[in-house]
Amino acid sequence: MPATPTADRFARQVTLPGFGRAGQERLAAARVVVVGAGGLGSALLPVLVATGIGTVVVVDGDQVEATNLHRQTLHGERDLGRDKAASAVDTLTAIAAEGTTLIADARFVDEIVVGGLVAGADLVIDATDSLELRYLLDEATETAGIPLVWGSATGTTGQVGVSVPGSARWRDLFPARPDDADVLTCAIGGVLPSLCTTIGGLMATEALKLLVGLGRPLVGRLLVVDALAPSVREIVYGAADATEPQDPAGSEQESGMTDEADVSVEEVAALLERGDQVQLVDVREPWEAEIASLPGSILIPLGSLEARLGELDPDVPVITYCHAGVRSQDGADRLRAAGFRVRSMAGGINRWSRQVDPSVPRY
């Protein structure tokens, strides 16, 4: 007897070792809530919907804007001004497997609705660019005992992580929420569209692993993807990371430098005021440096860092800085791997302008 269209559709995943018919049945019975129908959602939602997941809820309170279209491929110009959730579901309907139910939820997620949103879900995916939602969903899924897959893509760097009941959480990795002014967004730093595809694909993979029971999910491990290097590195963390005190002894370096830990803008100002020997490396883009920069700093954009190591003295401590402190952490990691003593300036030049020298323009 010829195979049915449904059997043919899932044949290539059912035959995967450890997947089988039982795995397909788990997908068919699953309810997955995806918060965010933007760049990451556009990459991961088509994958999940096509695999035969029983119910997929698409949650997004935003409307489609022209600046979304270069990376948010669930939407087109015809969708400008529409609710992203509805636009996404319309697109996904054409590729949904038979038996998959798609639900559009155009609400903004807050403390009032989050509990009901995650209730009954087998998995929640945070595909937003909102730190407020990340902490909110982390708490709500922990309370409900539901796994959470999360990711981010800004500029040319992305991250992917997973939390399951009883495991280390997002807040264990980032216990202190940064100020909104210190967070690099797509509007400020841009975003490479293909990075959204990469990170969204990794998020979809983690979701399928959790739902089917395959492999080793990214629990307690942060995967960091640098699209320009290109490189992928893993940061291992645990619940104790949030409360374990840092030992200031044993890591002191010359000129008051302490390797790995961030350095505050006030500390940098004090180092420069004293005339301590230090190399201040600006890892932003040239257009940003034209707006504002710190005196005496060396401009080496993050993507060029490895190629220009020869411009730095390995015997002199380095402080990296950027707009808000994200890219400078990446730059510090790269320089550290190359043998430099280096720290990243927390909060970047944006915090410098707010807390040290208000005459430095903000952007």
C-alpha positions as CSV (number, residue, x, y, z in Angstrom):
1,M,0.0,0.0,0.0
2,P,1.4,3.4,-0.9
3,A,2.5,5.6,2.0
4,T,0.1,8.3,3.0
5,P,1.0,12.0,2.4
6,T,1.4,12.4,6.2
7,A,3.7,9.5,6.5
8,D,5.8,10.8,3.6
9,R,6.0,14.2,5.1
10,F,7.6,13.1,8.3
11,A,9.6,10.2,7.0
12,R,13.0,12.0,7.1
13,Q,12.7,13.0,10.8
14,V,11.0,9.8,12.0
15,T,13.9,7.7,10.7
16,L,16.4,9.7,12.8
17,P,18.0,7.6,15.5
18,G,16.1,8.2,18.7
19,F,13.2,10.0,17.0
20,G,10.9,7.3,15.6
21,R,7.1,7.2,15.6
22,A,7.0,7.9,19.3
23,G,8.8,11.1,18.8
24,Q,6.4,12.2,16.1
25,E,3.5,11.4,18.4
26,R,5.1,13.6,21.1
27,L,5.2,16.5,18.6
28,A,1.6,16.0,17.6
29,A,0.5,16.1,21.2
30,A,2.6,19.2,22.1
31,R,1.5,22.8,22.7
32,V,4.3,25.3,22.1
33,V,4.0,29.0,22.9
34,V,6.4,31.2,20.9
35,V,6.7,34.8,22.1
36,G,8.0,36.9,19.2
37,A,7.2,36.8,15.5
38,G,10.2,38.9,14.5
39,G,13.6,38.0,13.1
40,L,14.1,34.9,15.4
41,G,10.5,33.9,15.1
42,S,10.6,34.1,11.3
43,A,13.4,31.5,11.4
44,L,12.2,29.1,14.0
45,L,8.4,29.1,13.5
46,P,8.4,27.7,10.0
47,V,10.6,24.8,11.2
48,L,8.4,24.0,14.1
49,V,5.1,24.3,12.2
50,A,6.4,22.0,9.4
51,T,7.5,19.2,11.8
52,G,3.9,18.4,12.9
53,I,3.6,20.1,16.4
54,G,0.0,19.9,17.5
55,T,-0.5,23.5,18.6
56,V,1.6,26.5,18.0
57,V,0.6,29.8,19.7
58,V,2.3,32.9,18.2
59,V,2.4,35.8,20.6
60,D,3.4,39.3,19.5
61,G,1.8,42.6,20.3
62,D,3.7,44.6,17.7
63,Q,2.7,45.6,14.2
64,V,4.8,45.0,11.0
65,E,7.1,47.9,10.1
66,A,9.2,48.5,7.1
67,T,12.4,48.2,9.1
68,N,11.4,44.7,10.0
69,L,11.3,43.3,6.5
70,H,15.0,42.6,5.8
71,R,15.1,39.9,8.5
72,Q,11.5,39.1,9.5
73,T,10.6,37.0,6.5
74,L,7.2,35.9,7.8
75,H,6.0,39.3,6.7
76,G,6.0,41.2,3.5
77,E,5.2,44.7,2.3
78,R,1.5,43.7,2.1
79,D,1.6,43.2,5.8
80,L,2.8,46.6,6.8
81,G,0.7,47.9,9.7
82,R,-0.8,44.5,10.5
83,D,-0.4,42.6,13.8
84,K,2.7,40.5,13.6
85,A,0.9,37.5,15.2
86,A,-1.8,37.5,12.6
87,S,0.6,38.1,9.7
88,A,2.8,35.2,10.9
89,V,-0.1,32.8,11.2
90,D,-1.3,33.6,7.7
91,T,2.1,32.8,6.3
92,L,2.6,29.7,8.4
93,T,-0.8,28.3,7.4
94,A,0.5,27.5,4.0
95,I,3.3,25.3,5.3
96,A,1.6,23.8,8.4
97,A,1.4,20.1,8.7
98,E,-2.0,18.5,8.7
99,G,-3.4,18.5,12.3
100,T,-1.4,21.5,13.4
101,T,-3.4,24.2,15.0
102,L,-2.1,27.8,14.7
103,I,-3.2,30.5,17.2
104,A,-2.4,34.2,16.8
105,D,-2.2,36.1,20.0
106,A,-1.7,39.8,19.5
107,R,-1.3,40.8,23.1
108,F,1.7,42.4,24.7
109,V,3.0,40.1,27.5
110,D,3.1,41.5,31.0
111,E,2.7,40.3,34.6
112,I,-1.0,40.1,34.2
113,V,-1.2,37.8,31.2
114,V,2.0,35.8,31.4
115,G,0.6,33.2,33.8
116,G,-2.3,32.3,31.6
117,L,-0.1,32.4,28.5
118,V,2.2,29.7,29.6
119,A,-0.4,27.6,31.4
120,G,-0.9,24.3,29.6
121,A,2.1,24.7,27.4
122,D,4.7,21.9,27.0
123,L,7.4,24.4,25.9
124,V,7.8,28.2,25.8
125,I,10.2,29.9,23.4
126,D,11.3,33.5,24.0
127,A,12.1,34.9,20.5
128,T,11.9,38.6,21.6
129,D,14.5,41.3,22.0
130,S,13.1,42.4,25.3
131,L,15.1,41.9,28.6
132,E,11.9,42.7,30.5
133,L,10.1,39.8,28.9
134,R,13.1,37.5,29.3
135,Y,13.1,37.9,33.1
136,L,9.3,37.7,33.1
137,L,9.1,34.5,31.1
138,D,12.0,32.9,33.0
139,E,10.1,33.4,36.3
140,A,6.7,32.3,34.8
141,T,8.0,29.1,33.2
142,E,9.9,28.2,36.4
143,T,6.8,28.6,38.5
144,A,4.8,26.5,36.0
145,G,7.5,23.9,35.6
146,I,7.8,24.4,31.8
147,P,11.0,24.4,29.8
148,L,12.1,27.7,28.2
149,V,14.2,28.2,25.1
150,W,15.5,31.6,24.6
151,G,17.8,33.4,22.1
152,S,19.0,36.8,21.0
153,A,20.5,38.3,17.9
154,T,22.0,41.8,17.9
155,G,24.6,43.2,15.5
156,T,26.7,40.2,14.5
157,T,26.5,38.3,17.8
158,G,23.8,35.9,19.0
159,Q,23.1,33.7,22.0
160,V,21.0,30.6,22.6
161,G,20.1,29.0,26.0
162,V,17.7,26.6,27.6
163,S,16.1,26.3,31.1
164,V,14.2,23.3,32.3
165,P,12.5,22.8,35.7
166,G,15.1,22.5,38.4
167,S,18.0,23.7,36.3
168,A,20.0,26.9,36.2
169,R,17.9,29.8,34.9
170,W,18.4,33.0,32.8
171,R,18.5,35.0,36.0
172,D,21.3,32.8,37.3
173,L,23.3,33.7,34.2
174,F,22.3,37.4,34.5
175,P,21.1,38.0,38.1
176,A,21.2,41.8,37.8
177,R,19.1,43.3,35.1
178,P,21.0,46.0,33.2
179,D,19.5,49.4,32.7
180,D,17.6,49.8,29.5
181,A,20.0,52.6,28.5
182,D,22.9,50.1,28.7
183,V,21.3,47.5,26.3
184,L,22.4,47.4,22.7
185,T,19.3,47.0,20.5
186,C,18.8,46.4,16.8
187,A,17.7,50.0,16.4
188,I,21.2,51.2,17.7
189,G,23.6,48.4,16.6
190,G,21.7,47.0,13.7
191,V,21.4,43.2,13.1
192,L,22.8,40.9,10.4
193,P,19.7,39.2,8.9
194,S,21.4,35.9,8.4
195,L,22.3,35.9,12.1
196,C,18.6,35.7,12.9
197,T,18.4,32.6,10.7
198,T,21.3,31.0,12.4
199,I,20.1,31.7,16.0
200,G,16.5,30.9,15.2
201,G,17.5,27.6,13.7
202,L,19.5,26.7,16.8
203,M,16.5,27.6,18.9
204,A,14.2,25.4,16.8
205,T,16.7,22.5,17.3
206,E,16.7,22.9,21.0
207,A,12.9,23.0,21.0
208,L,12.7,19.8,19.0
209,K,15.3,18.1,21.3
210,L,13.2,18.9,24.3
211,L,9.9,17.9,22.9
212,V,11.1,14.6,21.4
213,G,13.7,13.7,24.0
214,L,16.8,13.9,21.8
215,G,20.4,14.6,22.6
216,R,21.7,17.0,25.2
217,P,19.8,20.3,25.5
218,L,21.7,23.6,26.2
219,V,20.8,23.5,29.9
220,G,23.3,25.4,32.0
221,R,25.2,26.3,28.9
222,L,25.1,29.5,26.9
223,L,26.0,29.2,23.3
224,V,27.5,32.4,21.8
225,V,27.7,32.8,18.0
226,D,30.0,35.4,16.4
227,A,29.0,35.7,12.8
228,L,32.0,37.7,11.7
229,A,34.8,35.6,13.2
230,P,33.1,33.2,12.6
231,S,33.1,31.3,15.9
232,V,30.9,29.5,18.4
233,R,31.8,29.2,22.0
234,E,30.1,27.8,25.1
235,I,29.8,29.4,28.5
236,V,28.9,26.9,31.3
237,Y,27.0,28.3,34.3
238,G,25.0,27.0,37.2
239,A,22.5,28.2,39.8
240,A,25.3,28.9,42.3
241,D,26.8,31.5,39.9
242,A,24.2,34.0,41.0
243,T,25.2,33.9,44.7
244,E,28.7,32.6,44.8
245,P,31.0,35.4,46.0
246,Q,33.8,36.5,43.7
247,D,37.2,36.2,45.3
248,P,39.2,39.4,44.6
249,A,42.4,37.7,45.6
250,G,44.6,35.8,43.3
251,S,43.5,37.7,40.1
252,E,45.1,41.1,40.6
253,Q,47.2,42.3,37.8
254,E,49.5,45.3,37.4
255,S,48.1,48.8,37.3
256,G,45.1,47.7,39.4
257,M,43.8,45.6,36.5
258,T,41.7,42.4,37.4
259,D,41.4,40.0,34.5
260,E,38.0,38.9,33.3
261,A,35.7,41.0,35.5
262,D,34.2,44.1,34.0
263,V,35.6,47.4,35.1
264,S,33.3,50.3,35.9
265,V,33.4,53.7,34.1
266,E,34.4,55.3,37.4
267,E,37.4,52.9,37.7
268,V,38.4,53.7,34.1
269,A,38.2,57.4,34.8
270,A,40.4,57.0,37.9
271,L,43.0,54.9,36.0
272,L,43.2,57.6,33.2
273,E,43.3,60.4,35.8
274,R,46.3,58.8,37.5
275,G,48.0,58.2,34.2
276,D,48.2,54.4,34.6
277,Q,49.6,52.6,31.7
278,V,46.6,51.1,29.9
279,Q,45.5,50.5,26.3
280,L,41.9,51.7,25.8
281,V,40.4,49.9,22.8
282,D,37.2,51.0,21.1
283,V,35.6,48.1,19.4
284,R,32.7,50.0,17.9
285,E,32.2,51.0,14.2
286,P,33.9,54.1,12.8
287,W,30.5,56.0,12.4
288,E,30.0,55.5,16.2
289,A,33.5,56.8,17.0
290,E,32.8,59.9,14.9
291,I,29.9,60.7,17.3
292,A,31.7,60.2,20.5
293,S,34.9,58.5,21.7
294,L,37.2,58.5,24.7
295,P,40.5,60.4,24.6
296,G,43.5,58.3,23.7
297,S,41.5,55.2,22.7
298,I,42.4,53.0,19.7
299,L,39.6,52.3,17.3
300,I,39.6,48.7,16.3
301,P,36.1,47.5,15.2
302,L,35.2,44.1,16.7
303,G,35.2,42.3,13.4
304,S,38.8,43.5,12.7
305,L,40.2,42.7,16.1
306,E,42.0,39.5,15.4
307,A,43.6,40.9,12.2
308,R,44.9,43.9,14.1
309,L,46.4,42.4,17.2
310,G,49.8,43.6,16.2
311,E,48.7,47.2,16.9
312,L,48.5,46.4,20.6
313,D,51.3,45.9,23.2
314,P,50.8,42.5,24.9
315,D,52.7,43.8,27.9
316,V,50.3,46.6,28.6
317,P,46.8,46.0,30.1
318,V,43.8,46.6,27.9
319,I,40.3,48.0,28.5
320,T,37.8,47.5,25.8
321,Y,34.7,49.6,25.4
322,C,31.7,49.9,23.0
323,H,28.3,51.6,23.1
324,A,26.7,49.6,26.0
325,G,29.2,47.0,27.0
326,V,28.0,43.9,25.0
327,R,30.5,44.1,22.1
328,S,33.3,45.0,24.5
329,Q,32.8,41.8,26.5
330,D,33.1,39.8,23.3
331,G,36.3,41.8,22.4
332,A,37.7,41.2,25.8
333,D,37.2,37.5,25.4
334,R,39.0,37.5,22.1
335,L,41.9,39.5,23.4
336,R,42.1,37.3,26.5
337,A,42.3,34.2,24.3
338,A,45.2,35.9,22.4
339,G,47.1,36.3,25.7
340,F,46.3,39.9,26.6
341,R,45.3,41.1,30.1
342,V,42.0,42.7,29.5
343,R,38.8,44.0,31.0
344,S,35.6,45.3,29.5
345,M,34.2,48.7,30.5
346,A,30.7,47.9,31.9
347,G,27.9,50.0,30.3
348,G,30.2,51.4,27.6
349,I,30.5,55.0,26.4
350,N,26.8,55.4,27.0
351,R,27.2,54.9,30.8
352,W,30.4,57.0,30.7
353,S,28.4,59.9,29.3
354,R,25.7,59.5,32.0
355,Q,28.0,58.9,35.0
356,V,31.4,60.4,34.3
357,D,31.3,63.1,31.6
358,P,27.9,64.4,30.4
359,S,29.7,66.4,27.6
360,V,30.3,63.2,25.7
361,P,27.4,62.9,23.2
362,R,24.9,60.1,23.6
363,Y,23.4,58.3,20.6
